[in-house]
């Protein structure tokens, strides 16, 4: 069996009514002639949307196939014991030219009960934002179920939402149960559990191409919402150059940001997990065992768990998100 190496995947592009042209233009995510790319699924094990390797000798194999063969060497023994052949994270780049719907995701218990699937805890890291762009996250103050239903029925849901200005470099953590929406004028990276379950609560009165409103999941959402999830959620990280700064640490994933202008050594011997890099600025090379793989802005790479000591070499200045599951 040949040695594993940093894996790149073909982006899975999603056209959305709220999408735009930035992912296609600035991030090179459209060779399929789509009009408004709203999402680029960078690494996905969602059924029907399995990522396919684009580099090296494993090119053409999907993510399930390579986990089946390499198991813990790819994902980490502890991760493999927990998730088997299912890759546990879904990585996306998202462009919102218009406001996304207000939505909520169920937790593991409810998602398993209803859909035999994982729930969805997620986080966003803002890559670009227009002036005064907004993130809607949680309620402005805790509400009762009755207050929420009244606001929904009276079309005043906007009045009870917590709204925050989103600037480049900001991050937002959204546990399952916290209602949320991405506002217009934002490009971001999304890290989440492998799940495609979304309950749409409110869609700003929007209609589709045929003039019909999009489906809402009012009743399904009621049992998923955490009515106490409220208040400010923005994470602003003061970074030390050439060091990893932690943004989010939870049971589902850890996310660090590294801004670097000189080589950074990373030792993953203790984490027993795959590592994902999303290049958010510039470009860099991953160096290991006298080999190297270049990663440019907008690219996502999966570093197998068996590669434990690497050097990240910037060219000339770079920033990346570093993602893994801490065991």
C-alpha positions as CSV (number, residue, x, y, z in Angstrom):
1,X,0.0,0.0,0.0
2,X,1.5,3.3,-1.0
3,X,2.1,6.1,1.5
4,X,-0.6,8.6,2.1
5,X,0.0,12.3,1.3
6,X,-2.0,15.6,1.7
7,X,-5.2,15.1,-0.2
8,X,-7.1,17.7,-2.3
9,X,-10.6,17.2,-3.6
10,X,-12.8,18.4,-6.4
11,X,-15.0,21.2,-5.1
12,X,-18.8,20.3,-5.1
13,X,-20.5,23.5,-6.2
14,X,-24.0,24.5,-5.3
15,X,-25.9,27.2,-7.1
16,X,-28.1,29.2,-4.8
17,X,-30.6,32.1,-5.2
18,X,-28.6,34.0,-2.7
19,X,-25.2,33.2,-4.3
20,X,-22.8,35.4,-6.2
21,X,-19.7,35.4,-8.3
22,X,-16.9,35.9,-5.8
23,X,-16.3,32.2,-5.1
24,X,-16.1,31.6,-8.9
25,X,-13.9,34.6,-9.6
26,X,-11.5,35.2,-6.7
27,X,-11.5,31.6,-5.4
28,X,-11.5,29.8,-8.7
29,X,-14.6,27.7,-7.8
30,X,-16.5,27.6,-11.0
31,X,-15.7,25.7,-14.2
32,X,-19.2,24.5,-14.7
33,X,-20.8,27.7,-16.0
34,X,-23.0,28.1,-12.9
35,X,-24.6,31.6,-12.5
36,X,-24.6,32.1,-8.7
37,X,-22.3,29.8,-6.8
38,X,-23.4,30.0,-3.2
39,X,-21.5,27.1,-1.7
40,X,-18.4,25.1,-2.5
41,X,-18.3,21.9,-0.6
42,X,-14.6,21.4,-0.1
43,X,-14.6,18.1,1.8
44,X,-17.9,16.2,2.1
45,X,-19.0,12.8,3.1
46,X,-22.7,13.6,2.9
47,X,-24.6,10.9,1.1
48,X,-25.0,11.9,-2.6
49,X,-22.2,14.5,-2.3
50,X,-19.0,12.5,-1.6
51,X,-15.8,14.4,-2.2
52,X,-13.5,12.9,-4.9
53,X,-9.7,13.2,-4.6
54,X,-8.2,15.4,-7.3
55,X,-4.4,15.0,-6.7
56,X,-1.9,12.1,-6.6
57,X,-2.3,8.4,-7.1
58,X,-5.7,8.4,-5.3
59,X,-7.3,10.8,-7.7
60,X,-10.8,9.7,-8.8
61,X,-11.5,7.8,-5.5
62,X,-14.1,9.2,-3.2
63,X,-13.6,9.9,0.5
64,X,-15.5,6.8,1.7
65,X,-13.4,4.5,-0.5
66,X,-10.1,5.9,0.8
67,X,-11.2,5.7,4.5
68,X,-12.3,2.1,3.8
69,X,-8.8,1.2,2.7
70,X,-6.7,3.4,5.0
71,X,-8.9,3.6,8.1
72,X,-7.1,5.0,11.1
73,X,-4.0,5.9,9.0
74,X,-6.2,8.5,7.3
75,X,-8.6,9.7,10.0
76,X,-6.7,8.7,13.2
77,X,-7.4,5.5,15.2
78,X,-9.5,7.2,17.8
79,X,-11.5,9.1,15.1
80,X,-11.9,5.8,13.2
81,X,-13.1,3.9,16.3
82,X,-15.8,6.6,16.8
83,X,-17.0,7.3,13.2
84,X,-15.9,4.2,11.1
85,X,-15.9,4.9,7.4
86,X,-18.0,8.1,7.8
87,X,-15.8,11.2,7.6
88,X,-17.0,13.4,10.5
89,X,-16.7,16.9,9.2
90,X,-18.1,18.9,6.3
91,X,-16.1,21.9,5.1
92,X,-17.6,24.6,2.9
93,X,-16.9,28.0,1.5
94,X,-20.0,30.1,1.3
95,X,-20.8,33.3,-0.5
96,X,-23.9,35.2,0.5
97,X,-24.8,38.0,-2.0
98,X,-28.2,38.1,-0.3
99,X,-29.4,37.2,3.2
100,X,-29.7,33.5,3.8
101,X,-32.8,32.1,5.5
102,X,-33.0,32.1,9.3
103,X,-32.5,28.5,10.3
104,X,-31.7,26.0,13.0
105,X,-30.0,22.6,13.1
106,X,-30.9,19.7,15.5
107,X,-28.5,18.2,17.9
108,X,-27.2,14.6,17.7
109,X,-30.0,13.2,19.7
110,X,-32.9,14.8,17.8
111,X,-31.2,14.3,14.4
112,X,-30.7,10.6,15.1
113,X,-34.2,10.1,16.3
114,X,-35.8,11.9,13.3
115,X,-33.3,11.3,10.5
116,X,-30.8,8.6,11.7
117,X,-28.1,11.2,11.1
118,X,-25.7,13.4,13.0
119,X,-26.8,16.8,14.3
120,X,-25.0,20.0,13.2
121,X,-22.8,22.2,15.3
122,X,-20.9,24.6,13.1
123,X,-18.6,27.6,13.0
124,X,-18.0,30.4,10.5
125,X,-14.8,32.3,9.8
126,X,-15.3,35.5,7.8
127,X,-13.0,35.7,4.7
128,X,-14.6,38.8,3.2
129,X,-17.4,41.2,4.1
130,X,-18.9,44.3,2.7
131,X,-19.4,47.4,5.0
132,X,-21.9,46.8,7.7
133,X,-22.5,43.1,6.7
134,X,-24.5,41.3,9.3
135,X,-24.5,37.9,11.0
136,X,-27.7,36.8,12.7
137,X,-27.0,34.5,15.6
138,X,-29.2,33.5,18.5
139,X,-31.9,35.7,20.2
140,X,-31.1,39.2,21.5
141,X,-32.3,37.9,24.9
142,X,-33.7,34.5,26.0
143,X,-37.3,34.0,24.8
144,X,-40.0,31.5,25.7
145,X,-41.4,29.1,23.2
146,X,-44.6,31.1,23.2
147,X,-42.8,34.5,22.6
148,X,-41.0,32.9,19.7
149,X,-44.2,31.5,18.1
150,X,-45.9,34.8,18.5
151,X,-43.0,36.6,16.8
152,X,-43.2,34.1,14.0
153,X,-46.9,34.4,13.5
154,X,-46.7,38.2,13.6
155,X,-43.9,38.4,11.2
156,X,-41.7,40.1,13.8
157,X,-39.0,37.4,14.1
158,X,-36.3,40.0,13.1
159,X,-37.1,42.0,16.2
160,X,-35.9,39.2,18.6
161,X,-32.7,38.2,16.8
162,X,-29.2,39.0,17.9
163,X,-27.5,40.9,15.1
164,X,-23.8,41.4,14.8
165,X,-21.5,43.2,12.3
166,X,-19.2,40.8,10.6
167,X,-15.7,41.9,9.6
168,X,-12.9,39.9,7.9
169,X,-11.2,37.7,10.5
170,X,-14.2,37.4,12.8
171,X,-15.5,34.0,13.8
172,X,-18.9,32.8,15.0
173,X,-19.6,29.5,16.8
174,X,-23.1,28.1,16.4
175,X,-23.9,25.0,18.5
176,X,-26.9,22.9,17.4
177,X,-30.1,24.6,18.5
178,X,-28.9,28.2,18.1
179,X,-30.9,30.0,15.3
180,X,-28.7,31.8,12.8
181,X,-28.4,33.3,9.3
182,X,-25.6,34.7,7.2
183,X,-26.3,38.2,6.0
184,X,-25.7,39.7,2.6
185,X,-22.2,40.7,1.5
186,X,-20.2,37.9,3.2
187,X,-17.8,35.2,2.1
188,X,-16.9,32.7,4.8
189,X,-15.5,29.3,5.6
190,X,-17.8,26.9,7.4
191,X,-16.7,24.0,9.5
192,X,-19.4,21.7,10.7
193,X,-20.4,18.2,11.6
194,X,-21.2,15.9,8.6
195,X,-24.9,16.7,8.3
196,X,-27.1,18.3,5.8
197,X,-30.2,18.8,8.1
198,X,-31.5,22.3,8.1
199,X,-34.8,23.6,9.4
200,X,-35.7,26.8,7.7
201,X,-37.6,29.2,10.1
202,X,-37.9,32.5,8.1
203,X,-36.9,33.5,4.6
204,X,-37.4,37.3,4.5
205,X,-40.6,36.9,2.3
206,X,-38.4,35.7,-0.6
207,X,-39.8,33.7,-3.5
208,X,-38.2,31.3,-6.0
209,X,-37.9,31.6,-9.8
210,X,-41.5,30.6,-10.1
211,X,-42.8,33.2,-7.5
212,X,-43.3,30.6,-4.8
213,X,-42.1,31.0,-1.3
214,X,-39.5,28.4,-0.2
215,X,-40.6,25.7,2.2
216,X,-40.4,26.5,5.9
217,X,-39.9,23.8,8.6
218,X,-41.8,25.6,11.4
219,X,-43.0,22.6,13.4
220,X,-39.7,20.6,13.0
221,X,-37.7,23.6,14.2
222,X,-39.7,24.1,17.4
223,X,-38.2,21.1,19.1
224,X,-34.7,21.8,17.8
225,X,-34.4,25.5,19.0
226,X,-32.6,26.4,22.1
227,X,-34.7,29.4,23.3
228,X,-32.0,30.4,25.8
229,X,-29.3,30.7,23.1
230,X,-28.9,34.5,23.0
231,X,-26.4,37.4,23.2
232,X,-23.2,38.1,21.5
233,X,-21.4,35.3,19.7
234,X,-18.5,37.0,17.8
235,X,-15.0,35.7,18.4
236,X,-12.2,38.1,17.7
237,X,-8.8,36.6,18.1
238,X,-5.7,38.7,18.7
239,X,-3.1,36.6,16.8
240,X,0.6,36.1,17.5
241,X,2.4,35.8,14.2
242,X,3.8,32.4,13.2
243,X,1.9,30.6,16.0
244,X,-1.4,28.7,16.1
245,X,-4.2,30.7,17.8
246,X,-7.2,28.7,18.9
247,X,-10.6,30.0,17.8
248,X,-13.0,27.2,18.7
249,X,-12.6,24.1,20.8
250,X,-15.6,21.8,21.2
251,X,-16.3,18.0,21.2
252,X,-16.9,18.0,17.4
253,X,-13.8,20.0,16.2
254,X,-10.9,22.2,17.1
255,X,-10.1,25.2,14.9
256,X,-6.9,27.2,15.0
257,X,-5.8,30.1,12.8
258,X,-2.2,30.5,11.8
259,X,-0.8,33.7,10.2
260,X,2.8,33.2,9.2
261,X,5.7,34.8,7.4
262,X,8.3,32.2,8.2
263,X,8.3,28.4,8.4
264,X,6.1,26.9,11.2
265,X,6.7,23.4,12.5
266,X,3.6,21.4,13.5
267,X,3.8,18.2,15.6
268,X,0.6,16.2,15.5
269,X,1.9,13.1,17.4
270,X,-0.5,13.6,20.4
271,X,-3.8,14.4,18.6
272,X,-4.5,11.1,16.7
273,X,-6.6,12.9,14.1
274,X,-6.5,14.0,10.5
275,X,-5.8,17.7,10.0
276,X,-7.6,20.0,7.5
277,X,-6.0,23.2,6.2
278,X,-8.0,25.9,4.5
279,X,-5.8,28.5,2.9
280,X,-7.4,31.9,3.6
281,X,-4.6,34.2,2.4
282,X,-1.6,33.9,0.1
283,X,-0.2,30.4,-0.4
284,X,2.0,27.9,1.5
285,X,3.7,24.6,1.1
286,X,3.3,21.5,3.4
287,X,6.6,19.8,3.8
288,X,7.1,16.3,5.1
289,X,9.5,13.4,4.4
290,X,11.4,15.4,1.8
291,X,8.2,15.9,-0.1
292,X,6.0,19.0,-0.5
293,X,2.5,20.1,-1.5
294,X,1.6,23.6,-2.4
295,X,-1.7,25.1,-1.2
296,X,-3.1,28.4,-2.6
297,X,-5.8,30.8,-1.4
298,X,-9.2,29.1,-1.4
299,X,-7.8,25.6,-1.4
300,X,-8.6,23.0,1.2
301,X,-6.3,20.0,2.0
302,X,-6.7,16.9,4.2
303,X,-3.6,15.9,6.0
304,X,-3.8,12.1,6.9
305,X,-3.3,11.2,10.6
306,X,-0.2,9.1,9.7
307,X,1.7,12.3,8.7
308,X,2.6,13.7,12.1
309,X,5.5,16.0,11.7
310,X,5.4,18.8,9.1
311,X,6.7,22.2,8.2
312,X,4.4,24.9,6.8
313,X,6.4,27.2,4.5
314,X,4.7,30.5,3.5
315,X,5.2,32.2,0.2
316,X,5.7,35.1,1.1
317,X,2.9,35.6,3.7
318,X,0.0,33.3,4.3
319,X,-2.9,32.5,6.7
320,X,-4.8,29.3,7.2
321,X,-7.4,27.6,9.3
322,X,-6.2,24.4,10.9
323,X,-8.9,21.9,11.9
324,X,-8.9,18.6,13.7
325,X,-10.8,16.5,16.2
326,X,-9.1,16.5,19.6
327,X,-9.2,13.1,21.4
